[in-house]
Amino acid sequence: MTNSALPRVVVLTGAGISAESGLKTFRDNNGLWENHRVEDVATPEAFARNPALVYRFYNERRAQLQQAEVKPNAAHKALADLEQQLGDQFLLVTQNVDNLHERAGSERVLHMHGELLSARCCASGQSHVWHDAFDHTTGCRCCIPAETLRPDIVWFGEMPLYMDDIVQALAQADVFIAVGTSGQVYPAANFVAIAAESGARTIEINLEPGQQNHLFDERITGLAGETLPAFVSDFIQQYS
Ligand code: APR
C-alpha cells in the first residue's frame, strides 16, 4: 500500500461488463463478430479496401448503443461508485468502445481501443465528436486540404491508445481488477503481470476463468452485474 489512506486502484474492463446491458461480447460467436469476419471490418486493410462497409458496420454498432434497452448495468454503476470514493486514486481502463461507463457516471476513463462516438482524422490523428452525417466521404476539419475521417477505433494490428499513462498507473497500483475480459488480446492481457510485478493485489471478476486466470491473486466467477457491486461495496467498507 502507498502512504495515502486510500489505495490506488486500476480497473480494466472488457466486453463482458456490457453483456448484461445487451451488447454482445467478441468471442462468443464462432469467431464471427455480428456476422462479419474481423478482417473484413476491423483492420486498416479493410478500411482501405471497403470504407463504406466499415462505416456501415460501426454505424450498426452505434445504432445498437442507442437502443432504449441498452443502458449501464449494476457493474458499470459499481465502478462509478468506486471512483466517487477514490477520486484521483482511481483509473478505469476499458477495452470497450461503448459509452456505458460514462453514462453510469465514470469520468476517469481511458478507452484504450477507441470510442464509437468519435471519429479520427487519418492524417493528424485528431479525434472529432461523432456526427450522424459522417461517412467515408466526410473530410476532417483539422487539415487543409481536408483528410479522410475514419472510425476512432483501434483496429487489429494497431497500437492501443494511452499506453504510457496506463503502464505508469499499473506500476503504481495497489490493486488491479480485471472485469469481463477473456485475457486473449494483448497488451491488455499483460496488465495483470505488470501490476503483479509492481506488488499490486490482483483480482479477476469474470463469468468464467479467463486466459490469464492463473496470474491473479483472487478470482470471482459469475455475472459482473451481481459480483462486482458486492465486491465494490465490501472494498469501500474496508477502506472507509
Ligand atoms: N459478467 C462477467 N463476465 C462476462 C459476462 C458477464 N455478464 N458475460 C461474458 N463475460 C466474459 C466472458 O466469459 C469472456 O471471458 O467476458 C469475457 C469477454 O471476452 P471477449 O469477448 O474476448 O472480450 P474482450 O476481452 O473485451 O476482448 C478484447 O478483443 O476483439 C477485440 O478489440 C476487441 O476490445 C476487444 C478485445
py3Dmol code that shows the C-alpha trace and the ligand (Angstrom):
import py3Dmol

protein = """\
ATOM      1  CA  MET A   1       0.000   0.000   0.000  1.00  0.00           C
ATOM      2  CA  THR A   2       1.024   3.630  -0.505  1.00  0.00           C
ATOM      3  CA  ASN A   3       1.236   6.083   2.391  1.00  0.00           C
ATOM      4  CA  SER A   4      -2.096   7.507   1.334  1.00  0.00           C
ATOM      5  CA  ALA A   5      -5.144   6.266   3.264  1.00  0.00           C
ATOM      6  CA  LEU A   6      -6.777   5.201   0.035  1.00  0.00           C
ATOM      7  CA  PRO A   7      -5.381   2.530  -2.279  1.00  0.00           C
ATOM      8  CA  ARG A   8      -4.510   3.263  -5.877  1.00  0.00           C
ATOM      9  CA  VAL A   9      -6.842   1.169  -7.953  1.00  0.00           C
ATOM     10  CA  VAL A  10      -6.655   0.407 -11.676  1.00  0.00           C
ATOM     11  CA  VAL A  11      -9.636  -1.395 -13.216  1.00  0.00           C
ATOM     12  CA  LEU A  12      -9.535  -2.977 -16.678  1.00  0.00           C
ATOM     13  CA  THR A  13     -12.882  -3.773 -18.283  1.00  0.00           C
ATOM     14  CA  GLY A  14     -13.776  -5.810 -21.360  1.00  0.00           C
ATOM     15  CA  ALA A  15     -16.867  -6.730 -23.330  1.00  0.00           C
ATOM     16  CA  GLY A  16     -18.214  -8.933 -20.511  1.00  0.00           C
ATOM     17  CA  ILE A  17     -19.133  -5.902 -18.393  1.00  0.00           C
ATOM     18  CA  SER A  18     -21.506  -4.700 -21.116  1.00  0.00           C
ATOM     19  CA  ALA A  19     -23.018  -8.131 -21.834  1.00  0.00           C
ATOM     20  CA  GLU A  20     -25.800  -7.666 -19.271  1.00  0.00           C
ATOM     21  CA  SER A  21     -26.595  -4.335 -20.969  1.00  0.00           C
ATOM     22  CA  GLY A  22     -27.395  -6.244 -24.161  1.00  0.00           C
ATOM     23  CA  LEU A  23     -24.136  -5.793 -26.100  1.00  0.00           C
ATOM     24  CA  LYS A  24     -22.514  -8.950 -27.440  1.00  0.00           C
ATOM     25  CA  THR A  25     -19.013  -9.957 -26.401  1.00  0.00           C
ATOM     26  CA  PHE A  26     -16.427 -10.751 -29.071  1.00  0.00           C
ATOM     27  CA  ARG A  27     -15.566 -14.378 -28.520  1.00  0.00           C
ATOM     28  CA  ASP A  28     -18.946 -15.959 -28.025  1.00  0.00           C
ATOM     29  CA  ASN A  29     -19.974 -16.313 -31.661  1.00  0.00           C
ATOM     30  CA  ASN A  30     -17.845 -18.774 -33.664  1.00  0.00           C
ATOM     31  CA  GLY A  31     -15.195 -16.158 -34.353  1.00  0.00           C
ATOM     32  CA  LEU A  32     -17.748 -14.036 -36.188  1.00  0.00           C
ATOM     33  CA  TRP A  33     -18.500 -10.529 -34.997  1.00  0.00           C
ATOM     34  CA  GLU A  34     -22.116  -9.625 -35.754  1.00  0.00           C
ATOM     35  CA  ASN A  35     -21.839 -11.934 -38.793  1.00  0.00           C
ATOM     36  CA  HIS A  36     -18.618 -10.360 -40.085  1.00  0.00           C
ATOM     37  CA  ARG A  37     -15.107 -11.700 -40.057  1.00  0.00           C
ATOM     38  CA  VAL A  38     -12.956  -9.216 -38.093  1.00  0.00           C
ATOM     39  CA  GLU A  39     -10.546  -8.915 -41.000  1.00  0.00           C
ATOM     40  CA  ASP A  40     -13.408  -7.587 -43.171  1.00  0.00           C
ATOM     41  CA  VAL A  41     -14.421  -4.796 -40.807  1.00  0.00           C
ATOM     42  CA  ALA A  42     -11.828  -4.165 -38.106  1.00  0.00           C
ATOM     43  CA  THR A  43      -8.432  -3.758 -39.773  1.00  0.00           C
ATOM     44  CA  PRO A  44      -6.728  -0.836 -41.558  1.00  0.00           C
ATOM     45  CA  GLU A  45      -6.668  -3.029 -44.682  1.00  0.00           C
ATOM     46  CA  ALA A  46     -10.441  -3.494 -44.533  1.00  0.00           C
ATOM     47  CA  PHE A  47     -10.936   0.279 -44.348  1.00  0.00           C
ATOM     48  CA  ALA A  48      -8.618   0.834 -47.317  1.00  0.00           C
ATOM     49  CA  ARG A  49     -10.427  -1.879 -49.299  1.00  0.00           C
ATOM     50  CA  ASN A  50     -14.041  -1.066 -48.487  1.00  0.00           C
ATOM     51  CA  PRO A  51     -14.526   2.047 -46.318  1.00  0.00           C
ATOM     52  CA  ALA A  52     -18.295   2.102 -46.890  1.00  0.00           C
ATOM     53  CA  LEU A  53     -18.653  -1.405 -45.419  1.00  0.00           C
ATOM     54  CA  VAL A  54     -16.526  -0.483 -42.402  1.00  0.00           C
ATOM     55  CA  TYR A  55     -18.598   2.669 -41.790  1.00  0.00           C
ATOM     56  CA  ARG A  56     -21.813   0.652 -42.117  1.00  0.00           C
ATOM     57  CA  PHE A  57     -20.539  -1.884 -39.596  1.00  0.00           C
ATOM     58  CA  TYR A  58     -19.722   0.782 -36.985  1.00  0.00           C
ATOM     59  CA  ASN A  59     -22.973   2.653 -37.729  1.00  0.00           C
ATOM     60  CA  GLU A  60     -24.781  -0.553 -36.766  1.00  0.00           C
ATOM     61  CA  ARG A  61     -22.760  -0.753 -33.542  1.00  0.00           C
ATOM     62  CA  ARG A  62     -23.702   2.881 -32.758  1.00  0.00           C
ATOM     63  CA  ALA A  63     -27.359   2.184 -33.507  1.00  0.00           C
ATOM     64  CA  GLN A  64     -27.267  -0.719 -31.019  1.00  0.00           C
ATOM     65  CA  LEU A  65     -25.917   1.632 -28.357  1.00  0.00           C
ATOM     66  CA  GLN A  66     -28.836   3.977 -28.918  1.00  0.00           C
ATOM     67  CA  GLN A  67     -31.482   1.296 -28.334  1.00  0.00           C
ATOM     68  CA  ALA A  68     -33.567   2.149 -25.271  1.00  0.00           C
ATOM     69  CA  GLU A  69     -32.844  -1.187 -23.589  1.00  0.00           C
ATOM     70  CA  VAL A  70     -29.067  -0.742 -23.861  1.00  0.00           C
ATOM     71  CA  LYS A  71     -28.117   1.106 -20.706  1.00  0.00           C
ATOM     72  CA  PRO A  72     -25.460   0.900 -17.992  1.00  0.00           C
ATOM     73  CA  ASN A  73     -25.910  -2.060 -15.651  1.00  0.00           C
ATOM     74  CA  ALA A  74     -25.112  -2.550 -11.977  1.00  0.00           C
ATOM     75  CA  ALA A  75     -21.460  -3.364 -12.754  1.00  0.00           C
ATOM     76  CA  HIS A  76     -20.887  -0.071 -14.613  1.00  0.00           C
ATOM     77  CA  LYS A  77     -22.570   1.767 -11.741  1.00  0.00           C
ATOM     78  CA  ALA A  78     -20.449   0.000  -9.128  1.00  0.00           C
ATOM     79  CA  LEU A  79     -17.284   1.261 -10.845  1.00  0.00           C
ATOM     80  CA  ALA A  80     -18.673   4.809 -10.923  1.00  0.00           C
ATOM     81  CA  ASP A  81     -19.324   4.479  -7.155  1.00  0.00           C
ATOM     82  CA  LEU A  82     -15.780   3.240  -6.613  1.00  0.00           C
ATOM     83  CA  GLU A  83     -14.415   6.247  -8.492  1.00  0.00           C
ATOM     84  CA  GLN A  84     -16.552   8.542  -6.282  1.00  0.00           C
ATOM     85  CA  GLN A  85     -14.867   7.051  -3.225  1.00  0.00           C
ATOM     86  CA  LEU A  86     -11.309   7.002  -4.520  1.00  0.00           C
ATOM     87  CA  GLY A  87     -11.155  10.153  -6.663  1.00  0.00           C
ATOM     88  CA  ASP A  88      -7.798  10.517  -8.398  1.00  0.00           C
ATOM     89  CA  GLN A  89      -6.512   7.295  -6.815  1.00  0.00           C
ATOM     90  CA  PHE A  90      -8.770   5.517  -9.317  1.00  0.00           C
ATOM     91  CA  LEU A  91      -8.284   4.835 -13.023  1.00  0.00           C
ATOM     92  CA  LEU A  92     -10.631   2.913 -15.299  1.00  0.00           C
ATOM     93  CA  VAL A  93      -9.092   1.476 -18.451  1.00  0.00           C
ATOM     94  CA  THR A  94     -11.590  -0.035 -20.837  1.00  0.00           C
ATOM     95  CA  GLN A  95     -11.202  -2.087 -23.986  1.00  0.00           C
ATOM     96  CA  ASN A  96     -14.813  -1.280 -24.774  1.00  0.00           C
ATOM     97  CA  VAL A  97     -15.762   1.253 -27.411  1.00  0.00           C
ATOM     98  CA  ASP A  98     -19.267   1.813 -25.991  1.00  0.00           C
ATOM     99  CA  ASN A  99     -20.076   4.758 -23.704  1.00  0.00           C
ATOM    100  CA  LEU A 100     -21.757   2.827 -20.889  1.00  0.00           C
ATOM    101  CA  HIS A 101     -19.101   3.688 -18.290  1.00  0.00           C
ATOM    102  CA  GLU A 102     -19.580   7.396 -18.928  1.00  0.00           C
ATOM    103  CA  ARG A 103     -23.354   7.006 -18.863  1.00  0.00           C
ATOM    104  CA  ALA A 104     -23.022   5.318 -15.457  1.00  0.00           C
ATOM    105  CA  GLY A 105     -21.125   8.363 -14.170  1.00  0.00           C
ATOM    106  CA  SER A 106     -17.463   7.354 -14.596  1.00  0.00           C
ATOM    107  CA  GLU A 107     -15.152  10.227 -15.538  1.00  0.00           C
ATOM    108  CA  ARG A 108     -11.630   8.862 -15.158  1.00  0.00           C
ATOM    109  CA  VAL A 109     -11.908   6.505 -18.156  1.00  0.00           C
ATOM    110  CA  LEU A 110      -9.306   5.699 -20.800  1.00  0.00           C
ATOM    111  CA  HIS A 111     -10.691   3.987 -23.917  1.00  0.00           C
ATOM    112  CA  MET A 112      -7.601   2.086 -24.997  1.00  0.00           C
ATOM    113  CA  HIS A 113      -9.356   0.634 -28.071  1.00  0.00           C
ATOM    114  CA  GLY A 114     -11.038   3.912 -29.081  1.00  0.00           C
ATOM    115  CA  GLU A 115     -14.659   5.014 -28.997  1.00  0.00           C
ATOM    116  CA  LEU A 116     -17.723   4.542 -31.160  1.00  0.00           C
ATOM    117  CA  LEU A 117     -18.840   8.097 -30.514  1.00  0.00           C
ATOM    118  CA  SER A 118     -15.886   9.805 -32.132  1.00  0.00           C
ATOM    119  CA  ALA A 119     -14.139   9.824 -35.500  1.00  0.00           C
ATOM    120  CA  ARG A 120     -10.430  10.243 -36.144  1.00  0.00           C
ATOM    121  CA  CYS A 121      -8.571  12.130 -38.844  1.00  0.00           C
ATOM    122  CA  CYS A 122      -6.435   9.688 -40.851  1.00  0.00           C
ATOM    123  CA  ALA A 123      -3.721  12.326 -41.264  1.00  0.00           C
ATOM    124  CA  SER A 124      -3.462  14.218 -37.954  1.00  0.00           C
ATOM    125  CA  GLY A 125      -4.872  11.557 -35.632  1.00  0.00           C
ATOM    126  CA  GLN A 126      -7.124  14.181 -34.052  1.00  0.00           C
ATOM    127  CA  SER A 127     -10.443  12.936 -32.653  1.00  0.00           C
ATOM    128  CA  HIS A 128     -13.721  14.588 -33.652  1.00  0.00           C
ATOM    129  CA  VAL A 129     -17.033  14.187 -31.807  1.00  0.00           C
ATOM    130  CA  TRP A 130     -19.186  11.801 -33.841  1.00  0.00           C
ATOM    131  CA  HIS A 131     -21.859  13.284 -36.045  1.00  0.00           C
ATOM    132  CA  ASP A 132     -24.521  11.125 -37.705  1.00  0.00           C
ATOM    133  CA  ALA A 133     -23.852  12.778 -41.057  1.00  0.00           C
ATOM    134  CA  PHE A 134     -20.273  11.410 -41.115  1.00  0.00           C
ATOM    135  CA  ASP A 135     -19.434   8.792 -43.721  1.00  0.00           C
ATOM    136  CA  HIS A 136     -16.342   7.621 -45.571  1.00  0.00           C
ATOM    137  CA  THR A 137     -16.512  10.686 -47.858  1.00  0.00           C
ATOM    138  CA  THR A 138     -16.574  13.224 -44.983  1.00  0.00           C
ATOM    139  CA  GLY A 139     -13.464  15.372 -44.718  1.00  0.00           C
ATOM    140  CA  CYS A 140     -11.902  16.415 -41.420  1.00  0.00           C
ATOM    141  CA  ARG A 141     -11.831  19.990 -40.137  1.00  0.00           C
ATOM    142  CA  CYS A 142      -8.292  19.811 -38.814  1.00  0.00           C
ATOM    143  CA  CYS A 143      -6.310  19.676 -42.090  1.00  0.00           C
ATOM    144  CA  ILE A 144      -6.178  21.793 -45.246  1.00  0.00           C
ATOM    145  CA  PRO A 145      -6.985  20.207 -47.609  1.00  0.00           C
ATOM    146  CA  ALA A 146      -9.401  18.061 -45.583  1.00  0.00           C
ATOM    147  CA  GLU A 147      -8.364  14.454 -44.990  1.00  0.00           C
ATOM    148  CA  THR A 148     -10.463  11.317 -44.529  1.00  0.00           C
ATOM    149  CA  LEU A 149     -12.204  10.691 -41.210  1.00  0.00           C
ATOM    150  CA  ARG A 150     -12.151   7.086 -40.002  1.00  0.00           C
ATOM    151  CA  PRO A 151     -13.916   5.398 -37.089  1.00  0.00           C
ATOM    152  CA  ASP A 152     -11.986   6.229 -33.885  1.00  0.00           C
ATOM    153  CA  ILE A 153     -11.391   2.548 -33.209  1.00  0.00           C
ATOM    154  CA  VAL A 154      -8.109   0.752 -32.626  1.00  0.00           C
ATOM    155  CA  TRP A 155      -8.191  -1.981 -35.224  1.00  0.00           C
ATOM    156  CA  PHE A 156      -6.352  -5.302 -35.232  1.00  0.00           C
ATOM    157  CA  GLY A 157      -2.705  -4.674 -35.974  1.00  0.00           C
ATOM    158  CA  GLU A 158      -2.778  -1.142 -34.487  1.00  0.00           C
ATOM    159  CA  MET A 159      -1.264   0.171 -31.253  1.00  0.00           C
ATOM    160  CA  PRO A 160      -3.775   0.767 -28.411  1.00  0.00           C
ATOM    161  CA  LEU A 161      -4.146   4.301 -27.065  1.00  0.00           C
ATOM    162  CA  TYR A 162      -2.815   5.834 -23.797  1.00  0.00           C
ATOM    163  CA  MET A 163      -0.294   3.033 -23.227  1.00  0.00           C
ATOM    164  CA  ASP A 164       2.254   5.270 -21.429  1.00  0.00           C
ATOM    165  CA  ASP A 165      -0.366   6.528 -18.951  1.00  0.00           C
ATOM    166  CA  ILE A 166      -1.736   3.033 -18.420  1.00  0.00           C
ATOM    167  CA  VAL A 167       1.627   1.384 -17.786  1.00  0.00           C
ATOM    168  CA  GLN A 168       2.575   4.160 -15.359  1.00  0.00           C
ATOM    169  CA  ALA A 169      -0.700   3.720 -13.450  1.00  0.00           C
ATOM    170  CA  LEU A 170      -0.218  -0.064 -13.336  1.00  0.00           C
ATOM    171  CA  ALA A 171       3.297   0.340 -11.986  1.00  0.00           C
ATOM    172  CA  GLN A 172       1.931   2.468  -9.115  1.00  0.00           C
ATOM    173  CA  ALA A 173      -1.235   0.465  -8.459  1.00  0.00           C
ATOM    174  CA  ASP A 174      -2.019  -1.116  -5.079  1.00  0.00           C
ATOM    175  CA  VAL A 175      -4.938  -3.019  -6.542  1.00  0.00           C
ATOM    176  CA  PHE A 176      -5.648  -4.194 -10.095  1.00  0.00           C
ATOM    177  CA  ILE A 177      -9.072  -5.539 -11.023  1.00  0.00           C
ATOM    178  CA  ALA A 178      -9.948  -7.058 -14.415  1.00  0.00           C
ATOM    179  CA  VAL A 179     -13.659  -7.339 -15.187  1.00  0.00           C
ATOM    180  CA  GLY A 180     -15.336  -9.145 -18.099  1.00  0.00           C
ATOM    181  CA  THR A 181     -12.319  -9.729 -20.289  1.00  0.00           C
ATOM    182  CA  SER A 182     -11.148 -13.054 -21.722  1.00  0.00           C
ATOM    183  CA  GLY A 183      -7.466 -12.082 -21.413  1.00  0.00           C
ATOM    184  CA  GLN A 184      -6.761 -13.105 -25.002  1.00  0.00           C
ATOM    185  CA  VAL A 185      -5.875  -9.743 -26.530  1.00  0.00           C
ATOM    186  CA  TYR A 186      -2.546  -8.035 -25.857  1.00  0.00           C
ATOM    187  CA  PRO A 187      -1.360  -5.696 -24.498  1.00  0.00           C
ATOM    188  CA  ALA A 188      -4.373  -5.627 -22.117  1.00  0.00           C
ATOM    189  CA  ALA A 189      -3.861  -9.330 -21.351  1.00  0.00           C
ATOM    190  CA  ASN A 190      -0.452  -8.427 -19.919  1.00  0.00           C
ATOM    191  CA  PHE A 191      -1.700  -5.762 -17.477  1.00  0.00           C
ATOM    192  CA  VAL A 192      -2.140  -8.274 -14.653  1.00  0.00           C
ATOM    193  CA  ALA A 193       1.519  -9.282 -14.964  1.00  0.00           C
ATOM    194  CA  ILE A 194       2.686  -5.638 -14.886  1.00  0.00           C
ATOM    195  CA  ALA A 195       0.533  -4.875 -11.841  1.00  0.00           C
ATOM    196  CA  ALA A 196       1.621  -8.049 -10.030  1.00  0.00           C
ATOM    197  CA  GLU A 197       5.264  -7.279 -10.736  1.00  0.00           C
ATOM    198  CA  SER A 198       4.733  -3.920  -9.003  1.00  0.00           C
ATOM    199  CA  GLY A 199       3.297  -5.673  -5.944  1.00  0.00           C
ATOM    200  CA  ALA A 200      -0.386  -4.940  -6.547  1.00  0.00           C
ATOM    201  CA  ARG A 201      -3.163  -7.173  -5.250  1.00  0.00           C
ATOM    202  CA  THR A 202      -4.805  -8.585  -8.393  1.00  0.00           C
ATOM    203  CA  ILE A 203      -8.423  -9.669  -8.772  1.00  0.00           C
ATOM    204  CA  GLU A 204     -10.246 -11.219 -11.728  1.00  0.00           C
ATOM    205  CA  ILE A 205     -14.037 -10.825 -11.958  1.00  0.00           C
ATOM    206  CA  ASN A 206     -15.421 -12.799 -14.898  1.00  0.00           C
ATOM    207  CA  LEU A 207     -18.170 -15.170 -15.930  1.00  0.00           C
ATOM    208  CA  GLU A 208     -15.610 -17.936 -16.344  1.00  0.00           C
ATOM    209  CA  PRO A 209     -11.857 -18.160 -15.741  1.00  0.00           C
ATOM    210  CA  GLY A 210     -10.052 -16.009 -18.320  1.00  0.00           C
ATOM    211  CA  GLN A 211      -6.850 -16.985 -20.099  1.00  0.00           C
ATOM    212  CA  GLN A 212      -4.653 -15.136 -17.545  1.00  0.00           C
ATOM    213  CA  ASN A 213      -6.634 -16.529 -14.608  1.00  0.00           C
ATOM    214  CA  HIS A 214      -3.593 -18.227 -13.018  1.00  0.00           C
ATOM    215  CA  LEU A 215      -1.832 -14.854 -12.655  1.00  0.00           C
ATOM    216  CA  PHE A 216      -4.478 -13.314 -10.372  1.00  0.00           C
ATOM    217  CA  ASP A 217      -4.350 -13.457  -6.554  1.00  0.00           C
ATOM    218  CA  GLU A 218      -8.148 -13.652  -6.310  1.00  0.00           C
ATOM    219  CA  ARG A 219     -10.825 -14.852  -8.725  1.00  0.00           C
ATOM    220  CA  ILE A 220     -14.535 -14.120  -8.544  1.00  0.00           C
ATOM    221  CA  THR A 221     -16.633 -16.069 -11.018  1.00  0.00           C
ATOM    222  CA  GLY A 222     -20.159 -15.034 -12.057  1.00  0.00           C
ATOM    223  CA  LEU A 223     -22.150 -12.253 -13.695  1.00  0.00           C
ATOM    224  CA  ALA A 224     -20.377  -8.922 -13.268  1.00  0.00           C
ATOM    225  CA  GLY A 225     -23.727  -7.221 -12.597  1.00  0.00           C
ATOM    226  CA  GLU A 226     -24.049  -9.353  -9.469  1.00  0.00           C
ATOM    227  CA  THR A 227     -20.499  -9.956  -8.295  1.00  0.00           C
ATOM    228  CA  LEU A 228     -18.969  -6.514  -8.900  1.00  0.00           C
ATOM    229  CA  PRO A 229     -21.462  -4.433  -6.825  1.00  0.00           C
ATOM    230  CA  ALA A 230     -20.936  -6.838  -3.901  1.00  0.00           C
ATOM    231  CA  PHE A 231     -17.151  -6.676  -4.299  1.00  0.00           C
ATOM    232  CA  VAL A 232     -17.132  -2.857  -4.513  1.00  0.00           C
ATOM    233  CA  SER A 233     -19.391  -2.485  -1.505  1.00  0.00           C
ATOM    234  CA  ASP A 234     -17.055  -4.680   0.625  1.00  0.00           C
ATOM    235  CA  PHE A 235     -13.997  -2.908  -0.767  1.00  0.00           C
ATOM    236  CA  ILE A 236     -15.348   0.552   0.077  1.00  0.00           C
ATOM    237  CA  GLN A 237     -16.241  -0.562   3.607  1.00  0.00           C
ATOM    238  CA  GLN A 238     -12.755  -1.952   4.059  1.00  0.00           C
ATOM    239  CA  TYR A 239     -11.182   1.437   3.393  1.00  0.00           C
ATOM    240  CA  SER A 240     -13.742   3.788   4.991  1.00  0.00           C
TER     241      SER A 240
END
"""
ligand_1 = """\
36
APR
N -20.120 -10.870 -16.470
C -18.780 -11.094 -16.432
N -18.082 -11.600 -17.451
C -18.755 -11.899 -18.573
C -20.146 -11.697 -18.696
C -20.838 -11.153 -17.584
N -22.152 -10.929 -17.596
N -20.528 -12.100 -19.938
C -19.419 -12.535 -20.558
N -18.343 -12.420 -19.734
C -16.952 -12.750 -20.006
C -16.749 -13.910 -20.957
O -16.740 -15.134 -20.228
C -15.393 -13.591 -21.574
O -14.332 -14.166 -20.805
O -16.387 -11.636 -20.656
C -15.297 -12.056 -21.465
C -15.400 -11.336 -22.788
O -14.292 -11.675 -23.567
P -14.093 -11.158 -25.068
O -15.352 -11.361 -25.838
O -12.845 -11.771 -25.578
O -13.948 -9.573 -24.899
P -12.659 -8.710 -24.518
O -11.784 -9.444 -23.559
O -13.158 -7.374 -24.116
O -11.933 -8.588 -25.928
C -10.788 -7.788 -26.006
O -10.718 -8.037 -28.379
O -11.882 -8.114 -30.385
C -11.083 -7.357 -29.572
O -10.863 -5.027 -29.553
C -11.743 -6.058 -29.184
O -11.680 -4.885 -27.071
C -11.835 -6.164 -27.672
C -10.700 -7.097 -27.338
"""
view = py3Dmol.view(width=600, height=400)
view.addModel(protein, "pdb")
view.setStyle({"model": 0}, {"cartoon": {"style": "trace"}})
view.addModel(ligand_1, "xyz")
view.setStyle({"model": 1}, {"stick": {}})
view.zoomTo()
view.show()
